[in-house]
Amino acid sequence: MKMNKTTQGIIAAMLAAFIFGFTPVIGKLSYDGGSNPVMLTLLRGLLAVPVLYAIAKVGHISLDMTRKNKIDILILCIFGYSSTALTLYASYNYISVGVATLVHFTYPSFVALYSLFFLKEKISKETGLSLVFSTAGLMFFTDDLSGSGPILGFILALVSAVT
């Protein structure tokens, strides 16, 4: 059976979402086995490289880049992806995976706020309401954050959302 590109894309996105959904569980299990957030971030990145390389080769995607592109990608990997994953995985040590992941997925709110304040874009009424409701909803989960450990976990998850 031959699938069109849209169907292939939908299946790939569903598979990626399914696998990504297991990341917190795998993270907690690896911590129980003696791992830590730095090792988890490093291994996740290193294990992805051969898979992405194979996908590029099979899809005949050129990997040629200028020196500037390589430097830009390196900077984005270090300060973008790595800092996001590292702070999220570190937050799992202090708060529940569910709360940490919920806080992490407030990142669209930070994108909207960045667009408002730095790019001077207008926010629609719908986006404004979404910001208010998502912030209010998040407050329902902060009552379990007593003590310095949970507060640190919340802050780490929040930093992962910002990055």
N, C-alpha and C positions, 0 to 999 in steps of 0.2 A: 504494500500500500504506500503510495507516494503522497507525502503531505506537502502543502504549500508553506511558504515562508512564515505566514502569519500563524498557522497552527503550530509549526515548529517553535516559533518564538513564545507562544503562549505556554506550550509544554515546558520549554526551558525555564521560563519565568516561574512557573508553578514548582518545578523541581528545585530551583534555586531558593525559593521561599521556604519550601519544606525543609531543605537541608539547613538553611540559615536559622530556621526555628529551633533546630537542635543545638545550636551553638552554646546557649546558656547551660544546657544539661551536660554537654560534653565538657564545658569549662569546669563546672562544679565537680564532675567525676575525675577530671584530670588533677584538680586541686587535692582531692582525696588521695590520689596516687602519688602526691609529692610535687606536683607541678606548681607553677605560679603564673601570674598574669603576663610577665615578660616572656616566659617560655611559650605560653599558649599563643601569644601574638606572633612571635617569631616563627613557630612551627606552622601556624595557619598561613602566614605569608609565604613561607618557603614551600609548603606543599601545594600552594595554588600556582606557583610559577610553572612547573611542568605541565599542569593541566591546561593553563592558558596558552602555553607554547604549542601544545598539541592541537588545541582548537584553532590557533592561528595558522598552523601548518596545513591542517585538513581543509580549512576554509580559504587557503591561498591568500592569507592576509599578510601583507608586507610588514616586517618589523623594522624597516629602515627608518632611522630618525637622525635629526641633526643633533649636534652637541648640545645646543640650547634646549631642545625637546627632552633629551636625556636628563639634563640638570633639573628642568621643571618637573619632570615625573619623579625624580628622586626626592625633591623637596616636598611634593605633594604626598608621596608615600610616607615620608618620615613625619611631617607635621600634620598631615591630614589623616590618612588611614591609620597609621600606627598609633598616633595619640588618641584617636577615637577608640580603637579596639582596646588599647592598654588601659585607659581610664574606665571603660565599661567593664572589662574583665576584673580590674582591681576592685570595682564597686561590689562585685559578687562576694568578696571576702567580708563585707560589712553589712549588707542588706540582702533581702531575698532577691532571687533572680527575677521574679515577677515585677517587683517594685523597681529594680534597677533598669529592667528592659522598658518598663512603662515610662520612666523618666527619660531614658535615652531617646525614645521615640517621640519626644516633644520637639525634636529638631526642626520640623516644619515651622513651628512657632518662631524659632530663632532665625530661620531663613526669611520669614515674613518681616520680622523686626529689623533684620539687617537691611532688607530691601527698603523699608520705610526710612530708616535713619541714615543709611550711608548711600543708597542709590536714589533716594528721594522719590521712590515710587509710592503711588497712592494705594492704600489698602481698601479693598471693597468691604461693604457691610458684612458680607458672608464671611470673609476672612477675619474681620474684626470680631465677629461673634464666635467664630471658631477659636480664636486666641483666648477670648474670655472663658468659654466653656472648657477648653482643654486645661487652662490654668486652674479653674475652679475644680475640675475633676481631679486634677493632680493633688489638690489640697486634701482630698479625702484619704489619701494614702500617706500623708505626712504625720498622722497621729502616732504611728509606731516608731517614729524617729527620735526616741529619747536616748540620751547618752552620746558620747563623742564618736563612738564607732559607727552607729547608724547615720549620724550627721555627716561624717566623712564619706560614707558610702553614697549618700544622697548627692553630696557635692561632686564626687567622682563621676557618678552617672550623669549629672547635669553638665559637667565639663565634656563628657563624651557627646552629649547632644549638641553643645555649642561647636565643638570641633567637627 
